Amino acid sequence: MTPLEHVSYHPDYVMALPAGHAFPMRKYECLHAILVAEGLLGPWNEHHPLEVSWDTLALVHDEGYLAKLREGTLSPEEQRRIGMEWSPRLVRRARLAVQGTIDAALAALRVRSRMAANLAGGTHHALRDAGEGYCTLNDVAVTARILQRERGLGRILVIDLDVHHGNGTAAIFAGDPSVFTFSMHGAKNFPLKKPPSTLDVPLPDGMQDDAYLATLAEHLPRVLEAARADLAFYLAGVDVASGDRFGRLALTEQGIATRDRMVIQEVAGRGIPLCLTLSGGYATGTDGRTSSERTAELHAIAHREACGVLARTSV
């Protein structure tokens, strides 16, 4: 396999959470360790982001909300909506993750392979004026806006295959034809309110590999043709996996690998720069592995598939 030329990662993507918290926070460092062990990540391609500036965040997020994040004045209800208590570490990790996606997207536009990744990001529930569902800031939305403003990108595509609807991203880009938002998600899953994406494909509970992949194969080429994108983001959520605590779908590891390969090949085959982000995953720990470890194993699939596509196309 051919390693990606740029992978954003920072040790402070991880922070302490209360015992028993549902979010598998250690998945970031576990994924990092997997990719290092497999020779897909090292000093030659690992890049540590800085914290994104507040001015850049203001391209998307409401200044009142940003002020609350800076000053630690989020209400208890606003913190419950995010799913994590406010702390300087929470704000730092969110700002690092946004810059990690910005750096990866810029690399995808620059490097020969036209592909790069952030070992975080895909925080698609963050709205303009609020965090939600473990998402404090919307990294993809902020990155899209900075690229449009500073790099002159005309059209951007968001391929969101997290099991949960990308409500924050859809709301931020509502009515904006320059950003095509495509979300395939559980019809009855979180969030309750699902503002329309450019294309929404709701899925029934319990959907398995064959039906899921057939649905994706039906829509993805049409999405790529309609979007005419200068850059694509892929939110490769693994909460579609069978046994995920919040997912309610039933994809196998092979199904996830086929999904990821399909997306990466279709995008790369059209010469569109691609930025990979993690998005969600809440696997049940099994065989002595924690939820974070098992979730990281599933996230590693997209990176292996991306490296495999690069290896085949560089021959």
MOGIJO-V787239 format. One record per backbone hydrogen bond with DSSP energy under -1.0 kcal/mol. NH is the residue of the N-H (numbers start at 0). CO is the residue of the C=O. Records with the same first field share a line. If there is no record, write none. Layout:
# MOGIJO-V787239
NH = CO + CO
This chain:
# MOGIJO-V787239
1 = 306
6 = 44
7 = 116
8 = 46
12 = 9
13 = 10
20 = 17
24 = 22
26 = 23
29 = 25
30 = 26
31 = 27
32 = 28
33 = 29
34 = 30
35 = 31
36 = 32
37 = 33
38 = 35
39 = 34
44 = 41
45 = 41
46 = 6
51 = 94
56 = 52
57 = 53
58 = 55
59 = 56
60 = 56
61 = 127
65 = 61
66 = 62
67 = 63
68 = 64
69 = 65
70 = 66
71 = 67
72 = 67
78 = 74
79 = 75
80 = 76
81 = 77
82 = 78
83 = 78
90 = 86
91 = 87
92 = 88
93 = 89
94 = 90
95 = 91
96 = 92
97 = 93
98 = 94
99 = 95
100 = 96
101 = 97
102 = 98
103 = 99
104 = 100
105 = 101
106 = 102
107 = 103
108 = 104
110 = 106
115 = 273
116 = 5
117 = 275
118 = 7
123 = 121
126 = 129
131 = 134
132 = 80
133 = 81
134 = 131
138 = 136
141 = 137
142 = 138
143 = 139
144 = 140
145 = 141
146 = 142
147 = 143
148 = 144
149 = 145
150 = 146
152 = 146
155 = 177
156 = 230
157 = 179
158 = 232
159 = 181
160 = 234
166 = 164
167 = 123
168 = 123
169 = 165
170 = 166
171 = 167
172 = 168
175 = 172
178 = 175
179 = 155
181 = 157
182 = 198
183 = 159
184 = 200
185 = 162
186 = 202
188 = 185
198 = 180
200 = 182
202 = 184
205 = 247
206 = 203
211 = 207
212 = 208
213 = 209
214 = 210
215 = 211
216 = 212
217 = 213
218 = 214
219 = 215
222 = 218
223 = 219
224 = 220
225 = 221
226 = 222
227 = 223
229 = 154
231 = 272
232 = 156
233 = 274
234 = 158
235 = 233 + 276
236 = 234
237 = 279
240 = 237
241 = 250
243 = 240
244 = 281
249 = 206
250 = 239
255 = 251
256 = 252
257 = 253
258 = 254
259 = 255
260 = 256
261 = 257
262 = 258
263 = 259
264 = 260
265 = 261
266 = 262
267 = 263
268 = 264
269 = 266
270 = 267
271 = 266
273 = 113
274 = 231
275 = 115
276 = 233
277 = 119
278 = 120
288 = 285
293 = 289
294 = 290
295 = 291
296 = 292
297 = 293
298 = 294
299 = 295
300 = 297
303 = 299
304 = 300
305 = 301
306 = 302
307 = 303
308 = 304
309 = 305
310 = 306
311 = 307
312 = 308
313 = 309
